[in-house]
Every structure is written in C-alpha cells, then in structure tokens.
Amino acid sequence: MSVPRLGVGLQFNPELVGWFPFLAQPLDAVEILFDAVMAPLDGPGLLSPRATALLGPVAAQFPLTGHSNYGGDFGFAPLDGTAAVRRHVPLARAIGVPWVSNHCFYSDASWSDVWSSPVQFSEAEAVRLAGRARALQDLYGVPLGHENAAYYRTCPGSDMTEQAFLARLVELSGTYLHLDLHNLYANALNHGRAGYSVERFLDGIPLDRVISIHMAGGRWIEQQYHDLHDTAVPDPVWDLLDEVLARSRPGAVILEYETTALRAGDEALDPLRTTELILADLDRARATWDRAYGPYSRRTTLREAA
C-alpha cells in the first residue's frame, strides 16, 4: 500500500467550527475525527445530522484523511461489533480517505477508560493486536497507522519498550505508524527520570512505516505534563519534526487543537488570539515541510506551480 504526499493539514475538530476560518486556509489536508462525526451506534445512519452539514463544504475543498480514537480497535470485544467496524470503516469508504490512523490504547464501549491507558507492551499483546490490526486494515482497504500514546503509567505486564512493541506490531500485521511528536515530548517530560528517551524511541521504530504525523501543545498541571492540545506547539516538538522529516516520508503533518487553546482555568476563550496561534503554527509547519522537501512539495504549492 502507498499514501499520497499531501503536506500540512489541520484536524477537523467540530469544536472549532463557527469561529475558526477553515475554508479560508490553504490547507493541504483536513483530518476527520470519525468519533466526532459518526452517528450513534444504536441508530441507522453513518454521520450525525450536524456533521453532514459541516463536512460538505470541507470535503468539497480539501483532501480528507481519517482518524479513530474510540473505535475499540485494541479492546477485547469482538472486532465486528466495535465502532471501528460498524461506523469508522464505512465512513472511511464513503469519504474516500487515503489512510486511517488509530490511537494505540485500550478502549471499549464505555469510552470512560481510554485516555492515557496504553496497551500492554508485550509479545503476547503484539501478536493479539496484530491480528485485529491486519483484519481492520483489510476492511478499510487503505493503510492503517497506529498512533503512539501519551501515558502516565506503563500498563502492568509490559516487558518490552514502547518502540519495540510498535515495531513488532507493524512487522506482524503489515500496518503502519502514525507518529504523534507531542505525545513523545510529553512522555519524555513525564518519564525522563525513568529512562524514557525520544532518541531511542525514534531509533527503535521503522520510520519508513510512518504515514502521518500529529503536532500539538500541552501544559503542566500538578507536576505532570498533559497532552491537552491547548497551547502553541512547543519549540522542542518543532525540533523533532525537523529530525523526523529528514528521516521519513509521511503523507501529511496534522496540527491538533481544542477550543481551550491558550486559556486555563476560568479564562474566557479568545477566538482571535487562538486563531492567530493556529495560523502561526500552520505557517511554521509549512516552512518546516518545505525546508525538508522543497517549495513545491505540498498539495497547495503543487497546484500553484501547475
């Protein structure tokens, strides 16, 4: 399988709709959160009514990619009953995405225990999850990339490093990787004293299997750093992007934001300031991509050249 090389894009978080000017941006791609736009599992539709109205103009203007957080991909329920198979697979086919990324953590129908719950890094789980991943990629019909998670504790029973586990997973399944550089940064801050190393992580994964990249920001809360997508992308994460683009050929770099960007506690949302933050990060991401691959390597600049 292969992926198109699009460039720099933005995650389509419906919480940004209404105040962030998506359609005015020269985006190379827009990443769709399947969880945020799918219809409930107990109904007949694929898209929620609100999502149907929101996605139309976006799909008409930008290439779309797909991302799954709560699909139950790596849970323990039968795969054919999960949200991934019942909603995300048909959505991916209907939208025509060139790849799908999924978060590498446990999840189930409750959606209550998924964040910061990494899978067990063990040979047994690599084998079990590879079977599910292989079957899911076959159903999608496009490359499936697994996203490394930000986590606060390693799952009990783990006897491999995270990077060794991910390398083994894609080796057994024939799937791909979706590299979240802010999650790497968060793990290094939270687990650095325990020996977590970003460099060892990057050296231990097959960078030629990276099909897309996430960039985001976060903040410290009570002595732990959190992947909240609520600040500008930190400088060390930009340094990581330079390094990874020099060593891999992803299809896109996707920036992630929540409506809480640049606010904390009881601060009111400032749409203008937050919009300026997002636009500045997009400009920096484009400059980084162009520096690595040339001025006409992104979809928008290719169209300009043509």
Number of C-alpha atoms within 10 A of each C-alpha: 10 10 15 12 18 20 24 28 26 24 22 27 17 17 13 17 12 9 12 18 10 17 12 7 13 15 22 23 28 24 24 25 21 26 18 18 23 20 19 14 14 6 8 8 12 20 20 15 12 12 15 14 11 16 17 10 12 17 15 10 14 20 19 24 26 24 26 23 23 27 27 26 27 25 19 14 13 10 19 12 14 22 23 26 18 15 22 26 22 15 20 24 14 10 15 15 20 20 25 28 24 23 25 25 25 22 25 18 15 9 13 8 12 19 17 18 18 23 25 21 23 20 16 11 16 23 16 16 22 21 15 18 27 17 15 22 20 14 15 21 17 20 23 27 26 27 26 22 24 26 22 17 12 16 15 11 10 16 13 13 17 22 19 19 23 24 19 20 26 23 15 17 20 17 22 29 28 26 27 24 27 29 23 24 23 24 23 19 16 20 17 13 9 8 9 17 17 17 11 12 15 17 12 16 20 18 20 12 21 22 27 28 24 20 25 24 26 22 17 13 8 7 8 14 19 23 22 17 21 21 22 20 24 16 10 11 20 19 12 19 23 15 13 19 18 13 13 15 18 23 22 27 29 25 25 21 25 18 19 20 22 20 14 12 6 6 9 10 14 13 16 10 12 23 16 12 17 20 14 13 19 21 12 15 23 19 14 18 22 17 14 18 14 12 14 14 18 23 20 18 16 12 10 9 10 7
